[in-house]
Amino acid sequence: MVSYVSALLYGVGGIVVAGMALLVAFQERLVYVPVLPGLSKSYPFTPDRLRLLYEDVWLRSSDGVRLHAWFIKLLPQCRGPTILFFQENAGNIAHRLEMIRIMLQRLRCNVFMLSYRGYGESDGSPSQHGITKDAQAALDHLMQRTDIDTSQIVVFGRSLGGAVGASLALNNPEKVAALILENTFTSILDMAGVLLPFLRWFIGRSDSKGPKILNCVVRSPWSTVDIIGRVRQPILFLSGLQDEMVPPSHMKMLYAKAAAHNKQCFFVEFPTGMHMDTWLSGGDNYWRTVQQFIEKHAIKKNVDESALGNTDLDSR
């Protein structure tokens, strides 16, 4: 019996040690995937391919890293709204251009697409600390532009981009008009338990079971669930119920945290939406939802609020 218990303890100890070693050594590679298998780091094509009007923008983050972005305008004279778009963790901004093309058509907006450090043509290596600086550099650039209405900047983040966007919105309440999150996780700590179930007892939020002794070694926790309740701008949550990567319960938890403190939160589900195609499978309902949210909460209109009436979004 004693030998059995000892073997069990050694086995559990081995799992913990192996998990810790894995997280310490390879966590950035697990969280950030700038290069998809079989593809190169460079952009496979540019907005030219889709006949989009765009500008190459080069930025410097506050720690000196050189960053690349595309600023895509609906029309040369379009002043807004402007969407600051943050992508998921894998691939680069070129892989999102088809969605952006539809976004411009349906929302009649400009879009600023940032390449995180280590992604696309941006220098450096990705990390939470660094990408947070990158997002701030992108927003600061937009605020300095004279060809857009800087009061109509909407942050739109998908998956990891939602975590990036939530942090940026929290830190810039006077600059970000509204926030949109799509299929975003509560935290990397929770996602580690989803992707590596055998670690679930040792990693995750403090309100879940287990000692969570591996939390301290995670360098990019992206704990959106701990900050979303402090974001005061209007927030739209877009959740694909068939998400095969991030459990839809994560989005519900984020919404609950936010709505407890912010009365301008809206949660919309898309029954057939998967992690990467909610914008596509959601069809007209998806784009109409986003359009109504932006029109109500970001676009400054010179009309009496009472003349706006109720929108479909209000009744959700």
C-alpha positions in Angstrom: 0.0 0.0 0.0 2.8 2.4 0.9 4.6 1.7 -2.3 1.4 2.3 -4.3 0.8 5.7 -2.6 4.5 6.6 -3.1 4.2 5.7 -6.8 1.0 7.8 -7.1 2.7 10.8 -5.4 5.7 10.5 -7.7 3.4 10.3 -10.7 1.5 13.4 -9.7 4.8 15.1 -9.0 6.1 14.2 -12.4 3.0 15.6 -14.1 3.5 18.9 -12.2 7.1 19.1 -13.0 6.6 18.2 -16.7 3.7 20.7 -17.0 5.8 23.5 -15.4 8.8 22.7 -17.7 6.5 22.8 -20.7 4.9 26.1 -19.7 8.2 27.7 -18.9 10.0 26.6 -22.0 7.3 26.8 -24.7 4.4 28.9 -23.5 5.1 31.8 -26.0 5.0 29.2 -28.8 1.7 27.9 -27.5 0.1 31.3 -27.1 1.5 33.1 -30.1 1.6 31.5 -33.6 2.8 34.1 -36.1 3.5 31.5 -38.7 0.9 28.9 -39.7 2.2 25.5 -40.6 3.5 25.3 -44.2 3.3 29.1 -44.6 5.9 31.9 -44.3 5.9 34.8 -41.9 5.4 37.3 -44.7 2.0 38.4 -46.0 0.7 36.2 -48.7 -0.9 39.2 -50.3 -1.8 42.8 -49.5 -5.1 44.8 -49.6 -4.3 45.5 -53.3 -5.5 42.0 -54.1 -9.0 42.9 -52.9 -8.8 46.4 -54.5 -8.9 48.1 -51.1 -7.7 51.7 -50.6 -4.9 51.4 -48.0 -1.8 52.9 -46.5 1.3 51.1 -45.1 1.9 52.5 -41.6 5.1 52.1 -39.7 5.1 52.7 -35.9 7.4 52.6 -33.0 6.2 51.1 -29.7 7.2 52.8 -26.5 10.0 50.3 -26.1 11.4 51.0 -29.5 10.0 48.0 -31.5 9.3 48.7 -35.1 5.7 47.8 -36.0 3.8 47.5 -39.3 0.1 48.1 -39.9 -2.4 48.7 -42.7 -4.8 51.6 -42.5 -7.7 50.8 -44.9 -10.1 53.5 -45.8 -13.6 53.0 -47.1 -13.2 56.2 -49.3 -10.5 58.9 -49.3 -12.8 61.3 -47.6 -14.3 58.9 -45.0 -13.6 60.2 -41.5 -15.2 57.5 -39.6 -16.1 55.5 -37.8 -12.7 53.8 -37.6 -12.2 50.3 -36.3 -9.0 49.4 -34.6 -8.8 45.7 -35.3 -6.9 43.1 -33.3 -6.5 39.6 -34.7 -6.4 36.2 -33.1 -3.2 34.5 -32.1 -2.4 32.6 -35.3 -1.3 33.8 -38.7 -1.1 37.5 -39.7 -3.3 40.4 -40.7 -3.4 39.3 -44.4 -5.4 36.2 -43.4 -8.2 38.5 -42.2 -8.5 40.7 -45.3 -11.6 39.0 -46.6 -13.5 39.7 -43.4 -12.2 43.3 -43.5 -13.4 43.7 -47.0 -16.9 42.7 -46.0 -16.6 44.9 -42.8 -15.9 48.0 -44.9 -18.9 47.3 -47.2 -21.3 46.5 -44.4 -20.2 49.0 -41.8 -19.1 51.9 -44.0 -16.0 52.4 -41.9 -12.2 52.6 -41.9 -10.1 49.8 -40.5 -6.7 50.0 -38.9 -5.0 46.5 -38.8 -2.0 46.2 -36.5 0.6 43.5 -36.9 1.7 42.5 -33.3 5.4 42.4 -32.7 6.8 39.2 -34.2 3.9 39.0 -36.7 3.9 39.9 -40.3 6.4 42.6 -41.0 6.7 43.8 -37.4 10.0 43.3 -35.6 10.4 41.8 -32.1 9.0 38.8 -30.3 5.4 38.6 -29.0 4.6 38.8 -25.3 1.7 40.2 -23.3 3.8 43.1 -22.1 5.0 43.9 -25.6 1.7 43.5 -27.4 0.0 45.8 -24.9 2.6 48.5 -25.9 1.9 47.7 -29.5 -1.8 48.3 -29.1 -1.2 51.6 -27.4 1.1 52.7 -30.2 -1.6 52.0 -32.7 -4.2 53.9 -30.8 -1.9 56.8 -30.3 -1.2 56.9 -34.0 -4.9 57.1 -34.8 -5.4 59.9 -32.3 -2.8 61.9 -34.1 -4.4 61.6 -37.5 -6.2 64.6 -39.0 -8.1 62.6 -41.7 -10.4 60.8 -39.3 -12.8 61.7 -36.5 -10.9 60.5 -33.4 -14.1 60.5 -31.4 -15.4 57.5 -33.4 -12.6 54.9 -32.7 -14.1 51.5 -32.0 -11.8 48.6 -30.8 -12.7 45.2 -32.2 -10.8 42.1 -31.0 -11.3 38.5 -31.9 -10.1 35.7 -29.5 -6.6 36.9 -28.3 -7.4 40.3 -29.9 -10.3 40.6 -27.5 -7.9 40.4 -24.6 -5.7 43.0 -26.3 -8.6 45.2 -27.0 -10.1 45.0 -23.5 -6.8 46.1 -21.9 -6.5 49.0 -24.3 -10.1 50.2 -23.7 -9.6 50.0 -20.0 -6.4 52.1 -20.2 -7.9 54.7 -22.6 -11.5 55.5 -21.5 -11.4 58.9 -23.2 -10.0 57.7 -26.5 -11.9 54.4 -27.2 -15.6 55.0 -28.0 -16.7 51.4 -27.8 -15.4 47.8 -27.5 -16.4 44.7 -29.5 -15.2 41.2 -28.4 -15.7 38.1 -30.4 -15.0 34.6 -29.2 -12.6 35.8 -26.5 -11.3 33.6 -23.6 -11.5 34.5 -19.9 -7.8 34.0 -19.5 -4.8 32.1 -20.9 -4.8 30.3 -17.5 -8.2 28.9 -18.2 -7.4 28.1 -21.8 -4.3 26.1 -20.7 -6.7 23.8 -18.8 -8.9 23.5 -21.9 -6.1 22.7 -24.3 -4.2 20.5 -21.8 -6.8 18.9 -19.6 -4.3 17.0 -17.4 -3.1 20.4 -16.2 -6.5 21.7 -15.2 -6.0 20.9 -11.5 -2.7 22.9 -11.4 -3.6 25.9 -13.6 -6.5 28.2 -13.9 -8.3 31.0 -12.1 -8.1 31.1 -8.3 -11.9 30.5 -8.0 -11.7 27.0 -9.5 -10.7 23.8 -7.8 -7.1 22.7 -7.3 -3.9 24.3 -5.9 -3.1 26.2 -9.2 0.6 26.1 -8.5 1.5 26.6 -12.2 -0.3 30.0 -12.5 2.9 31.8 -11.3 5.0 30.6 -14.3 2.6 31.9 -17.0 4.1 35.0 -18.6 1.1 35.9 -20.7 -1.9 35.3 -18.6 -4.2 37.7 -20.5 -6.7 37.6 -17.7 -9.6 39.5 -19.4 -12.0 38.2 -16.8 -10.2 40.3 -14.2 -10.3 43.6 -16.1 -13.5 43.5 -18.1 -15.6 44.6 -15.2 -13.6 47.9 -15.0 -14.2 48.8 -18.7 -16.7 51.6 -18.8 -17.3 52.0 -22.5 -20.2 50.2 -24.3 -19.2 46.6 -25.0 -20.7 44.2 -27.6 -20.0 40.5 -27.0 -20.3 38.3 -30.1 -20.3 34.6 -29.3 -20.2 31.6 -31.7 -21.9 28.7 -30.0 -20.0 26.1 -32.1 -16.6 27.6 -31.1 -14.3 24.6 -31.2 -11.4 26.5 -29.6 -12.7 28.7 -26.8 -15.7 27.3 -24.9 -18.7 29.7 -25.3 -19.0 29.7 -21.5 -15.9 32.0 -21.5 -17.8 34.7 -23.4 -20.8 34.3 -21.1 -18.6 34.7 -18.1 -17.0 37.8 -19.5 -20.4 39.3 -20.2 -21.6 38.6 -16.7 -18.5 40.2 -15.2 -18.9 43.3 -17.4 -22.7 43.7 -17.1 -22.5 43.6 -13.3 -20.8 47.0 -13.5 -21.6 48.4 -17.0 -25.2 48.9 -18.1 -24.1 49.3 -21.7 -23.2 45.7 -22.4 -24.8 43.6 -25.1 -24.5 39.8 -25.6 -25.4 38.2 -28.9 -25.1 34.5 -29.8 -24.7 32.9 -33.2 -25.9 29.3 -33.1 -23.7 28.0 -36.0 -20.7 30.3 -35.4 -17.3 28.6 -35.0 -14.1 30.2 -33.7 -13.0 31.7 -37.0 -16.2 31.9 -39.0 -18.8 33.6 -36.8 -18.6 36.7 -39.0 -19.4 34.5 -42.0 -21.9 32.0 -40.6 -23.7 34.8 -38.7 -24.7 36.4 -42.1 -26.8 39.5 -42.1 -27.7 39.2 -38.4 -24.0 39.5 -37.5 -23.3 42.6 -39.5 -26.6 44.3 -38.6 -25.8 43.7 -34.9 -22.4 45.3 -35.2 -23.7 48.1 -37.3 -26.4 49.1 -34.9 -24.0 48.9 -32.0 -21.6 51.3 -33.7 -24.3 53.7 -34.8 -25.7 54.0 -31.4 -22.5 54.1 -29.3 -19.7 55.5 -31.5 -21.1 57.7 -34.2 -21.9 61.2 -33.1 -25.1 62.3 -34.7 -26.6 65.7 -34.6 -30.1 64.5 -33.9 -32.2 64.2 -30.7 -31.6 60.9 -29.0 -35.4 60.5 -28.7 -35.6 60.4 -32.5 -33.5 57.3 -32.7 -36.1 55.1 -31.2 -35.4 51.5 -30.2 -33.1 49.3 -32.3 -33.0 45.5 -32.6 -29.9 45.6 -30.4 -31.9 47.2 -27.6 -34.3 44.3 -27.5 -31.7 41.5 -27.4 
